[in-house]
């Protein structure tokens, strides 16, 4: 029956929302804390080498093949490029499970420009993603090269919605809160390599990089955003 997957999805979203909001679920002495799943979005481990581990993957070290082992075989790999740009090697999942959270996942690989250009030149298909962006499907013979590439950044788009109170509860006080436009607010955590984007009218987004490369997330925001006082939204 087609309704069964829908019901399962709704149940998962309800469970995820409960974990987002449960007040004691991140406290080590809370009853039943040992039973909480691993790989939750706020479980970010900063390693001795300066890298970070989230969702069971070490940024700048774990490869796309490691991600395939973690999230399964539904990975779609290609080069995504805007017109006039070299683009980036990306892997995309329509649905992954992060702890108890369902969502979409985008993994950006750390591929050198020369190899990226070669893969793009040998691509077997180019398709439009939107008016200004193309997706290049890799030649099957180049797939092994792509899978060996380390992950530079991760983007998780949870099915369950966030709000400012939940972000502060789960991720702690950010170093900076920045509102861009009428509906987007960025909660910036340089020490975690994290930008949590709360969208008042759409899907929320969590972006992860290693902390030393946090400028990749901060610089595109520029100085034009409106800073929000730490005491309130």
Protein Blocks (a to p, Z undefined) as FASTA:
>chain_A
ZZlmmmmmmmmmmmmmmmmmmmklmgfkbghklmpcehiaklccddfkopaceehiaehk
acfklmmmmnojkbccdddddehiabjaddddfbdcehjagcdddddddddfklmmmmmm
mpcbdcdfblmbccddddfklmmmmmmpccfbdcdddfbdcdfklmmmmnopafbdcdeh
jkbccdddfknopacdddfkbccddddddfklmmmmmmmnommbccddfkbZZ
